[in-house]
Amino acid sequence: MLRFFRKMGDVHNPGVFKKPAKSHKPFKGHRTKGQIKTVNRGRVSAKELSQKRSRSISKAERKNIRSQQIAQRRREQYEKRRNEKAAPVLITLLSLDENIRAEEVIEGLFKADEANSKESTSQITYLNVPRFKGRLSFACPPASNTDDALDFVKTSDVVCFIWPLSGQLTQNQMTLVTSIKAQGMPSVVNILPGLTAIQGGKKREEARSSVMKTINQLSLDSERIFPTGSSNDAILLLRTFIEMRKKHTMLQMRRAHVLVEKVDLLKEESEIVPDPMNAEQTWPDEQEITDADKLNSPAEKKRVPKGTSAYQAAWILESDEENEDGEEASEDESDDEEMSSGNSEEESDENEGEDGSEARRKVTFETEESTMGDEENGGMDEDTDMDDLQKFRAERDDQKWPDQIDTPMDLPARIRFQKYRGLKSFRTSPWNPAENLPYEYARIFKFHNFKKTKKTVLKELDERCAAEVDTVIVESGKYVTILLKNVPANIRSEWSATSPLILYQPLAHEQKMSVINLVIRKNPNYTLPIVSKEKLIFHVGFRKFEAEPVFSQHTNGDKFKMERFMPIGSSCVASIFAPITFPPATVLVYKFDGKRKSLVATGSVLDNNPDRVVLKRIVLSGHPFKINKRSVVARYMFFNIEDIEWFKPVELYTPSGRRGHIIESVGTHGHMKCRFDQQISAQDQVMMSLYKRVFPKWTFNPKVSCTLNQISGVGKEDEEMAE
């Protein structure tokens, strides 16, 4: 094994191909610490500037700075004065817990901070919160008073619901919340006062979850529940009221409104009483004297069986009355067959109008053993139940046999249905909307193009508000004093100090009357039938009035079929005479039955169109007597030859879809020979559809509160009269 050893003095000498060492380069041109130290030579950079950097400022720049500072100080002073004198945030407190009053919640918010101050009036409680530099005003309408609650919500910035720990609401409370949602709801805050008092976190979470479940079912836009058990919770709630982003409804944004806090009568002006002698005077004729004697005639008495109610006794006629009123009774029966009880027919109204001398006679009813009144026996309730029963039966019959009526035997059909006509096709057959208009159409306003007019009105409103060219415009959130002239003297006595009084500024043309069409849907919680032309209470936008609508189908086309009853589970259109209201606007429909007011339907404004053609359909039916292929001998549709010849041009049809027409009459008892496009079966019926245009009645009444009192009063008078 060979080993090589190198001497200690020998070293390695590089060759000619060895490369020199690479010099160090900093990353991407940055200097190293050594290079920086060499350049600074021991000097240290300044941590902060010891004196302000001086720069020469021109005269124009100094002038601009001074003007900016002055403008800033002015804005600060303006905001300070505005916060001191501006209208506070209006909050409507609605207590849904019968054990907690809204005033108790306000008292807890007031005691949360010693700097808070409170002031109360008959309607509103004011709360000044210096900690957050804001003011709050609370309106506390009772949950049982739906009208006051809805009026306050229309003008409120925030709606605050006080929920019970159980999360369960009564039927009236559910109706109130549903009405507020349908009307339009601003920002929402939910309060659960007794949440912090619950011992145990699990039970507290269960209570909160139950309330949140109810809130989600009602689709309220709120994801948080505020407790009010401690002062910290109350302060947090006050901060939320003041600093939260307010959401306003379309009614608040498009129509200026003022919540009246004080009403003063500047001058007592005497009302002008018309002089009855300062007019043309005519001496009454014999007919007028006879009518006056009938009105002042003493009340008649009838002997009826014991236990007979006022409604049942009204149908008991004596022999003399039967002879006198036989013709009127037959006409009323034909009207009742065509329409449901409580809904008068237009033909009968016109016939009665021609014989205007017929006056109602006051009749009192007396039982055989006693004259005990209907108050003790519940007569009014029996009458109401009987009316509801008849409406239920009429609605059931209309659903089973839609629009079918029986041809009267004692009155010719060509006279009974003289205002009806046949249509080849309901969809394509023409109908002139300006034909046979009632007298009320001379008092209303019609748009040439409603959609264009609405667009122009809203565009002008936006431009005027943006340009602020109108000197009458007042900024939102300010106190104003308004002087009204020619105000009725009784407005002060009729207005209750506990109810809200709100002034609205309508848009252009909204003071004119027209035919307004409303798309409504029946409230599923209201089960009683609603007949067409029945007196209802409407909340349309900012207006509240009473009217009798005509229901029709909500479909496409230029003609719409009338609905005898408000449909269940589907929408319909209600046509009424009312002031013009531009959509979008919400609609609430109520019915007052003498004791309570119930929510019937909700919806919105469709349009303002007097040319909407609403057709009422009646169906005459007959029975096939003999069938010979396509030829059929039908009976029971008419009862004389003249009626058959009169309705000969109208097309016939069957429920199975067969189409035909009348060929000729057979005999003299109403049999007629018909011919169809195909052979019909013995189970078919021979039908004929007739149509007539209907119009709403002029029953617009803006004094709803007075009407409610009159309705209840009339019920009592009728009840006393029937005793």
C-alpha positions in Angstrom: 0.0 0.0 0.0 1.5 3.2 -1.1 0.9 6.4 0.8 1.9 9.9 -0.4 2.7 12.6 2.1 2.9 16.3 1.4 5.4 18.5 3.1 4.3 21.1 5.6 5.6 23.9 3.4 3.9 23.0 0.2 0.8 25.1 -0.8 -1.8 24.9 -3.7 -1.1 27.3 -6.5 -4.2 28.1 -8.7 -3.9 27.7 -12.4 -4.5 30.1 -15.2 -8.2 29.0 -15.6 -9.3 29.9 -12.0 -12.1 32.6 -12.0 -11.9 35.5 -9.6 -14.3 35.8 -6.6 -17.7 37.5 -7.3 -18.2 40.9 -5.6 -21.2 41.2 -3.2 -24.2 43.1 -4.6 -27.2 44.2 -2.6 -30.7 43.0 -3.5 -32.2 45.0 -6.3 -30.1 48.0 -5.9 -30.7 48.5 -2.1 -27.7 49.6 -0.1 -26.2 47.4 2.6 -26.0 48.4 6.2 -22.3 48.9 5.8 -22.7 51.3 2.9 -25.3 53.3 4.8 -23.1 53.5 7.8 -20.2 54.7 5.7 -22.3 57.4 4.1 -23.9 58.7 7.3 -20.5 58.8 9.1 -22.2 58.6 12.5 -25.1 60.9 11.9 -28.6 59.9 13.1 -31.9 60.8 11.2 -34.5 62.9 12.9 -37.3 61.1 14.6 -39.8 64.0 14.2 -39.9 67.5 12.9 -38.9 70.0 15.5 -40.5 72.9 13.7 -43.1 73.4 11.1 -41.9 73.4 7.5 -42.2 76.9 6.3 -43.7 77.5 2.8 -44.7 80.7 1.2 -48.5 81.0 0.8 -49.9 83.4 -1.6 -52.6 86.0 -0.8 -55.3 84.2 -2.7 -54.6 80.9 -0.8 -54.8 82.7 2.5 -58.1 84.2 1.6 -59.5 80.9 0.5 -58.4 79.3 3.8 -60.1 82.0 5.8 -63.4 81.6 3.8 -63.3 77.8 4.4 -62.8 78.2 8.1 -65.7 80.7 8.3 -68.0 78.4 6.3 -67.0 75.5 8.6 -67.9 77.5 11.8 -71.2 78.5 10.3 -72.1 74.9 9.4 -71.3 73.8 13.0 -73.5 76.6 14.4 -76.3 75.7 12.0 -76.2 72.0 12.9 -76.1 72.9 16.6 -79.2 75.2 16.3 -80.9 72.6 14.1 -80.4 69.8 16.6 -81.8 72.1 19.3 -84.9 73.2 17.3 -85.4 70.3 14.9 -88.3 67.9 15.2 -87.3 64.8 17.1 -87.3 61.2 15.8 -90.9 60.0 15.9 -91.2 56.4 17.3 -94.5 54.5 17.6 -94.5 52.1 20.5 -96.9 49.2 20.2 -97.2 46.9 23.1 -98.2 43.3 22.1 -97.9 42.2 25.7 -101.0 42.8 27.7 -99.0 42.9 31.0 -96.6 45.6 29.8 -97.6 49.2 29.0 -95.6 51.3 26.6 -95.4 54.1 29.1 -93.4 51.8 31.4 -90.8 51.2 28.7 -90.5 55.0 28.2 -90.0 55.5 31.9 -87.2 53.0 31.9 -85.4 54.8 29.0 -85.8 58.1 30.8 -84.2 56.8 34.0 -81.3 55.2 32.2 -79.3 58.4 32.3 -79.6 61.3 34.8 -79.1 63.9 32.1 -82.2 62.8 30.2 -85.3 65.1 30.3 -88.9 64.2 29.6 -92.0 66.2 28.6 -95.4 64.7 27.9 -98.5 65.9 26.0 -101.9 64.3 25.3 -100.5 62.3 22.3 -96.7 62.3 22.4 -93.9 61.9 25.1 -90.7 63.8 24.3 -87.3 62.5 25.6 -84.1 64.6 25.3 -80.9 62.5 25.3 -77.8 64.8 25.8 -75.4 61.8 25.7 -76.1 61.1 22.0 -77.1 64.7 21.2 -80.6 63.7 20.0 -84.3 64.0 20.8 -86.9 61.3 20.7 -90.7 61.5 20.6 -92.8 58.4 21.5 -96.4 57.8 20.4 -98.2 55.1 22.4 -101.5 54.2 20.7 -103.4 51.3 22.2 -103.2 48.1 20.2 -107.0 47.9 20.3 -107.4 51.2 18.4 -106.3 50.2 14.9 -107.1 53.6 13.2 -104.8 55.6 15.6 -102.0 53.0 15.3 -102.1 53.1 11.5 -102.2 56.9 11.4 -99.1 57.2 13.7 -97.2 54.5 11.7 -97.8 56.5 8.5 -95.8 59.4 9.9 -93.3 57.6 12.1 -89.6 57.1 11.5 -89.4 53.9 13.6 -92.0 51.3 14.7 -91.1 49.6 18.0 -92.9 46.4 18.9 -93.0 45.2 22.6 -93.2 41.4 22.5 -94.4 39.0 25.1 -92.0 36.4 26.5 -94.2 33.6 25.1 -94.1 34.9 21.6 -97.8 34.1 21.1 -100.1 36.8 19.8 -103.9 37.1 19.9 -106.0 37.3 16.8 -106.5 41.0 17.2 -102.8 41.6 17.6 -102.0 39.5 14.5 -104.6 41.6 12.6 -102.9 44.8 13.7 -99.4 43.6 12.7 -100.8 42.4 9.3 -102.5 45.7 8.7 -99.3 47.7 9.5 -97.3 45.4 7.1 -99.9 45.8 4.3 -100.0 49.6 4.8 -96.2 50.0 4.6 -93.7 49.8 7.5 -90.7 52.1 8.2 -87.7 50.9 10.3 -88.5 48.3 12.9 -87.1 47.7 16.4 -88.1 44.7 18.5 -88.1 44.9 22.4 -88.4 42.0 24.8 -88.5 43.7 28.3 -88.5 40.6 30.5 -85.7 38.7 28.8 -82.9 39.6 31.3 -85.2 38.6 34.3 -85.3 35.0 33.2 -82.9 32.8 35.3 -80.7 30.4 33.4 -79.2 30.9 30.0 -81.0 28.0 28.4 -84.5 29.3 29.3 -83.5 32.8 28.2 -82.4 31.5 24.9 -85.6 29.5 24.5 -87.7 32.6 25.1 -85.6 34.6 22.6 -85.9 31.8 20.0 -89.7 31.7 20.4 -90.0 35.4 19.8 -87.6 35.3 16.9 -89.7 32.5 15.3 -92.8 34.7 15.5 -90.9 37.6 14.0 -89.7 35.5 11.1 -93.2 34.1 10.5 -94.5 37.7 10.2 -91.5 38.6 7.9 -90.5 41.6 9.9 -87.1 43.1 8.8 -85.3 42.8 12.0 -82.6 40.3 13.2 -82.1 41.6 16.7 -84.1 41.7 19.9 -83.3 44.4 22.5 -83.8 43.7 26.2 -84.6 46.6 28.6 -83.8 45.1 32.0 -80.8 47.2 32.9 -79.6 50.8 32.3 -77.0 49.6 29.9 -79.6 47.9 27.8 -81.7 51.1 27.8 -78.7 53.3 26.8 -78.0 50.9 23.9 -81.6 51.1 22.8 -81.5 54.9 22.9 -78.4 54.9 20.8 -80.0 52.6 18.3 -83.1 54.9 18.0 -80.9 57.9 17.3 -78.1 56.5 15.2 -79.9 53.8 13.2 -80.5 54.3 9.5 -84.1 55.3 9.0 -86.1 53.6 6.2 -89.0 55.6 4.9 -92.1 54.4 3.1 -93.2 55.5 -0.4 -96.0 57.5 1.1 -93.6 59.5 3.3 -91.2 60.1 0.5 -93.7 61.3 -2.2 -96.3 63.2 -0.2 -95.4 65.9 2.3 -97.0 65.5 5.7 -97.2 67.3 9.0 -98.2 65.8 12.3 -100.2 68.4 14.2 -99.4 68.9 17.8 -101.5 71.9 18.6 -104.7 73.4 17.1 -105.7 77.0 17.7 -108.9 78.7 16.5 -107.8 82.2 15.7 -111.2 83.8 15.2 -114.7 82.6 16.0 -116.5 83.0 12.7 -120.2 82.5 12.6 -121.5 79.9 10.1 -123.6 81.0 7.2 -127.1 79.6 7.8 -129.1 79.5 4.6 -132.4 81.3 4.7 -135.1 78.8 3.7 -137.4 81.7 2.6 -134.7 83.3 0.3 -135.4 80.9 -2.5 -138.1 79.9 -5.0 -141.1 78.7 -3.0 -143.8 76.4 -4.5 -147.0 75.3 -2.9 -147.1 71.5 -2.3 -149.4 69.5 -4.5 -151.7 66.7 -3.5 -149.1 64.0 -4.2 -146.6 65.6 -1.8 -149.2 66.0 0.9 -150.1 62.3 0.5 -146.5 61.3 0.9 -146.1 63.5 4.0 -149.2 61.8 5.5 -147.7 58.4 4.9 -144.4 59.3 6.6 -146.2 60.7 9.6 -148.7 57.9 9.8 -148.8 56.0 13.2 -147.0 52.7 13.4 -148.9 49.6 12.7 -149.0 46.6 15.0 -149.0 43.0 14.0 -149.7 39.9 16.0 -147.0 37.3 15.4 -146.2 34.0 17.1 -144.2 34.1 20.3 -140.5 34.0 19.9 -140.6 35.5 16.4 -137.6 37.8 15.8 -137.8 41.1 14.0 -136.3 39.7 10.8 -138.8 36.8 10.7 -141.8 39.1 11.5 -140.9 41.4 8.6 -141.7 38.6 6.2 -145.2 37.9 7.7 -147.7 39.8 5.6 -151.4 40.3 6.1 -154.0 39.7 3.4 -154.4 43.4 2.6 -150.7 44.0 2.3 -150.4 41.0 0.0 -152.9 42.4 -2.4 -151.3 45.9 -2.4 -147.6 44.9 -2.6 -147.9 41.8 -4.8 -146.2 43.3 -7.8 -143.3 44.7 -5.7 -142.9 41.3 -4.0 -142.6 39.5 -7.3 -140.1 41.9 -8.5 -138.0 41.6 -5.3 -138.1 37.8 -5.6 -136.7 38.0 -9.1 -134.0 40.3 -7.9 -133.1 38.0 -5.0 -132.8 35.1 -7.4 -130.4 37.0 -9.5 -128.3 38.5 -6.7 -127.6 37.5 -3.1 -129.5 39.0 -0.2 -128.3 42.4 0.9 -127.3 43.4 -2.7 -130.0 45.3 -4.5 -130.4 45.0 -8.2 -130.1 48.0 -10.5 -133.4 47.3 -12.3 -135.3 47.2 -9.1 -133.7 50.4 -7.9 -134.6 52.2 -11.1 -138.2 50.9 -10.9 -138.5 52.0 -7.4 -137.1 55.3 -8.3 -139.8 55.9 -10.8 -142.5 55.4 -8.2 -140.8 57.6 -5.6 -144.1 58.2 -3.8 -143.9 54.8 -2.2 -142.8 55.5 1.4 -141.8 53.0 4.0 -144.3 52.5 6.8 -143.1 52.1 10.3 -144.3 48.7 11.7 -144.0 47.5 15.2 -144.4 43.9 16.1 -146.2 42.5 19.1 -146.1 39.0 20.4 -149.2 37.2 21.6 -148.3 37.0 25.3 -145.8 39.8 25.9 -144.2 42.8 24.2 -140.7 42.1 25.3 -138.1 43.8 23.1 -135.5 42.2 21.0 -132.7 43.5 23.2 -133.4 40.9 25.9 -133.9 38.1 23.3 -130.9 39.2 21.2 -132.9 40.2 18.2 -130.2 42.1 16.5 -127.9 39.1 16.8 -130.5 36.8 15.3 -131.0 39.2 12.4 -127.2 39.4 11.9 -126.9 35.6 12.0 -129.8 35.2 9.6 -128.2 37.7 7.1 -124.9 35.8 7.4 -126.7 32.5 6.8 -128.3 33.8 3.7 -125.0 35.1 2.4 -123.3 31.8 3.0 -126.1 30.0 1.1 -126.0 32.5 -1.8 -122.2 32.2 -2.0 -122.4 28.4 -2.0 -125.0 28.4 -4.7 -122.9 30.8 -6.8 -119.9 28.5 -6.5 -122.0 25.4 -7.4 -124.0 27.1 -10.2 -122.1 30.2 -11.2 -124.3 33.1 -12.5 -127.3 30.8 -13.0 -130.8 32.2 -12.3 -134.3 31.0 -13.0 -136.5 32.6 -15.6 -139.5 34.2 -13.9 -142.8 32.6 -14.9 -145.1 35.5 -14.1 -143.0 38.1 -15.9 -141.8 38.0 -19.5 -138.1 37.3 -19.9 -137.8 40.0 -22.6 -138.9 42.6 -20.0 -137.1 41.2 -17.0 -133.8 41.0 -18.9 -134.3 43.9 -21.3 -131.0 45.5 -20.4 -129.0 42.4 -21.1 -127.4 41.4 -24.4 -125.7 38.4 -25.8 -122.0 38.2 -26.9 -120.5 36.0 -29.5 -117.2 36.0 -27.6 -116.5 37.6 -24.3 -112.9 38.2 -25.2 -113.2 39.5 -28.8 -116.7 41.0 -29.1 -116.7 44.8 -28.9 -118.3 46.9 -26.2 -118.4 50.7 -26.4 -117.1 52.0 -23.0 -118.9 55.4 -23.6 -122.3 53.8 -24.0 -125.2 54.4 -21.6 -123.1 56.1 -18.9 -124.8 57.0 -15.6 -125.3 60.5 -14.4 -122.4 60.3 -12.0 -119.9 60.1 -14.9 -120.5 63.8 -15.6 -118.9 64.6 -12.2 -115.6 62.7 -12.5 -112.3 63.3 -14.1 -110.7 61.1 -16.8 -107.1 60.9 -18.0 -106.3 60.7 -21.7 -103.2 58.7 -20.8 -103.0 57.8 -17.1 -99.5 56.2 -17.2 -98.0 59.2 -19.0 -99.7 61.7 -16.6 -98.4 59.8 -13.6 -94.8 59.8 -15.0 -95.0 63.5 -15.7 -96.3 64.4 -12.2 -93.7 62.4 -10.4 -90.9 63.8 -12.6 -92.0 67.4 -11.9 -92.0 66.6 -8.2 -88.5 65.2 -8.3 -87.2 68.1 -10.3 -88.8 70.7 -8.1 -87.4 69.1 -4.9 -83.9 68.8 -6.5 -83.8 72.4 -7.8 -85.5 73.9 -4.7 -87.0 76.6 -6.9 -90.2 76.6 -4.9 -90.0 79.0 -1.9 -92.8 77.1 -0.1 -90.6 73.9 0.3 -89.8 73.3 4.0 -86.9 71.0 4.9 -87.9 67.7 6.5 -87.6 67.7 10.3 -88.6 71.3 11.1 -91.4 72.8 13.1 -93.9 74.8 11.0 -97.0 76.9 11.7 -99.7 76.5 9.1 -102.7 78.9 8.7 -105.8 77.3 7.1 -108.7 79.3 5.9 -112.3 78.4 5.4 -112.1 75.5 7.9 -115.5 74.1 9.1 -116.3 75.3 12.6 -117.0 71.8 13.9 -113.5 70.4 13.1 -112.3 71.5 16.5 -115.1 69.7 18.3 -114.9 66.5 16.2 -111.1 66.1 16.6 -110.1 64.1 19.7 -107.0 65.3 21.5 -105.8 61.7 21.9 -106.1 60.9 18.2 -103.5 62.0 15.6 -104.3 64.8 13.2 -102.1 64.7 10.1 -102.0 67.2 7.2 -101.0 65.8 3.7 -100.1 67.6 0.5 -101.6 65.6 -2.4 -100.0 65.4 -5.8 -101.3 67.1 -8.8 -104.9 66.0 -9.8 -105.3 64.1 -6.5 -108.1 66.4 -5.4 -110.4 65.3 -8.3 -112.9 62.5 -8.3 -112.7 59.5 -10.6 -113.3 55.8 -10.8 -110.3 54.2 -8.9 -109.6 50.5 -9.4 -108.0 48.6 -6.5 -106.4 45.1 -6.6 -107.3 43.4 -3.4 -107.1 39.9 -1.9 -109.4 38.6 0.8 -107.9 38.1 4.3 -107.8 34.4 5.0 -108.7 35.0 8.6 -112.0 36.6 7.6 -114.5 33.8 6.8 -117.8 35.7 6.2 -118.8 36.3 2.6 -118.5 39.8 1.2 -121.1 40.8 -1.4 -120.5 43.1 -4.2 -121.8 46.7 -3.6 -121.6 46.1 0.2 -120.6 49.1 2.4 -116.9 48.8 3.3 -114.2 51.1 4.8 -111.1 51.8 2.7 -107.6 53.0 3.6 -106.1 54.1 0.3 -102.7 55.8 0.7 -103.3 58.6 3.1 -107.0 58.7 2.7 -109.7 56.9 4.6 -113.3 56.8 3.4 -116.4 54.6 3.0 -117.7 53.2 -0.3 -119.6 50.4 -1.9 -117.3 48.6 -4.5 -118.1 46.5 -7.5 -115.9 43.4 -7.7 -114.6 42.1 -11.0 -112.0 39.6 -12.2 -108.3 40.6 -12.3 -107.5 39.4 -15.9 -106.3 40.7 -19.2 -108.5 42.1 -21.9 -110.9 45.1 -22.4 -113.9 43.5 -20.6 -114.0 42.0 -17.1 -116.6 39.8 -15.6 -118.3 41.0 -12.4 -117.9 38.9 -9.2 -120.9 38.6 -7.0 -118.8 37.8 -4.0 -115.2 38.6 -3.1 -113.3 35.5 -4.2 -111.4 33.4 -1.7 -107.8 32.6 -2.4 -107.4 34.8 -5.5 -107.2 38.5 -6.3 -110.0 40.7 -7.7 -110.5 44.3 -8.7 -112.7 46.6 -6.7 -114.0 49.7 -8.6 -115.3 52.7 -6.6 -115.9 56.4 -7.0 -113.1 58.1 -5.0 -110.4 60.8 -5.3 -107.6 60.1 -7.7 -104.6 58.4 -6.1 -101.4 57.7 -8.1 -99.8 54.3 -7.5 -98.0 52.8 -5.8 -100.3 53.1 -2.9 -101.4 50.5 -0.3 -105.0 49.5 0.3 -106.7 48.2 3.5 -110.3 47.2 3.5 -112.4 46.9 6.7 -115.9 46.1 7.5 -117.9 47.4 10.4 -120.7 45.2 11.6 -122.1 47.6 14.3 -119.8 46.2 17.1 -116.3 45.8 15.8 -114.2 46.5 12.7 -112.6 43.6 10.9 -109.9 43.5 8.3 -111.5 42.1 5.2 -108.8 42.5 2.4 -105.5 44.1 1.6 -104.0 45.2 -1.7 -102.8 48.2 -3.8 -104.0 50.8 -6.3 -104.2 49.5 -9.9 -105.2 52.6 -11.9 -107.7 55.4 -12.3 -109.8 54.4 -15.3 -113.5 55.1 -15.7 -113.5 53.2 -19.0 -113.0 49.8 -17.3 -116.0 47.7 -18.6 -117.3 45.5 -15.9 -120.0 43.1 -17.2 -122.5 41.2 -15.1 -123.3 37.8 -16.5 -126.5 35.8 -16.0 -127.0 32.2 -17.3 -130.5 31.0 -18.3 -130.7 27.2 -18.3 -133.1 24.7 -20.0 -133.5 21.0 -20.0 -133.3 18.8 -23.2 -136.7 17.2 -23.6 -136.1 15.3 -26.9 -132.8 14.6 -28.6 -132.6 13.6 -32.3 -128.9 13.6 -33.2 -128.0 17.3 -33.4 -131.6 18.6 -33.0 -132.9 19.1 -29.5 -136.2 20.2 -28.1 -135.5 22.1 -24.9 -137.9 23.4 -22.2 -138.0 25.4 -19.0 -135.7 28.2 -20.4 -138.7 30.3 -21.6 -142.4 30.0 -21.1 -144.0 31.8 -24.1 -143.4 32.2 -27.8 -142.5 35.9 -27.7 -139.5 35.3 -25.4 -138.2 32.6 -27.6 -138.4 34.9 -30.7 -136.8 37.8 -28.7 -133.7 35.7 -27.7 -133.4 33.8 -30.9 -130.2 35.5 -32.1 -128.3 34.7 -28.9 -126.0 31.6 -29.1 -126.6 28.5 -27.0 -124.0 26.2 -25.4 -123.8 23.2 -23.1 -121.4 22.4 -20.2 -119.8 19.8 -22.4 -118.7 22.4 -24.9 -121.4 22.1 -27.6 -122.5 25.2 -29.5 -125.9 25.9 -31.1 -128.8 28.3 -31.7 -132.6 28.4 -31.5 -134.4 27.2 -34.7 -138.0 27.8 -33.8 -140.6 27.5 -31.0 -142.6 24.4 -30.5 -146.1 24.8 -29.1 -147.1 27.7 -26.9 -145.6 26.7 -23.5 -142.0 27.6 -24.1 -140.7 24.5 -25.9 -138.1 25.4 -28.5 -136.2 23.5 -31.2 -132.4 23.9 -31.1 -129.6 22.7 -33.3 -126.0 22.1 -32.1 -122.7 21.5 -33.8 -122.6 17.9 -32.3 -125.0 15.5 -30.7 -125.5 16.2 -27.0 -126.3 13.8 -24.2 -129.3 13.6 -21.9 -127.2 14.8 -19.0 -126.4 18.1 -20.7 -128.1 21.4 -20.1 -129.0 24.0 -22.6 -127.6 27.4 -21.5 -127.6 31.0 -22.6 -125.3 33.8 -21.3 -126.5 37.4 -21.2 -124.4 40.4 -20.2 -125.0 43.9 -18.8 -122.5 46.6 -17.8 -122.6 47.6 -14.2 -121.2 50.7 -12.5 -120.2 51.5 -9.0 -122.5 53.5 -6.8 -121.7 57.1 -5.7 -121.4 56.3 -2.0 -118.1 58.0 -1.2 -118.1 59.2 2.4 -114.9 60.6 3.9 -116.4 61.0 7.4 -115.8 57.5 8.5 -115.8 58.1 12.2 -119.1 59.8 12.1 -120.5 57.0 9.9 -119.5 54.4 12.4 -121.5 56.1 15.1 -124.4 56.5 12.8 -124.3 52.8 11.8 -124.4 51.7 15.4 -127.2 54.2 16.1 -129.3 53.1 13.2 -129.0 49.5 14.4 -130.4 50.5 17.8 -133.2 52.6 16.3 -134.2 49.7 14.0 -134.1 47.4 17.0 -136.2 49.7 19.1 -138.6 50.2 16.1 -139.1 46.4 15.8 -140.0 45.9 19.5 
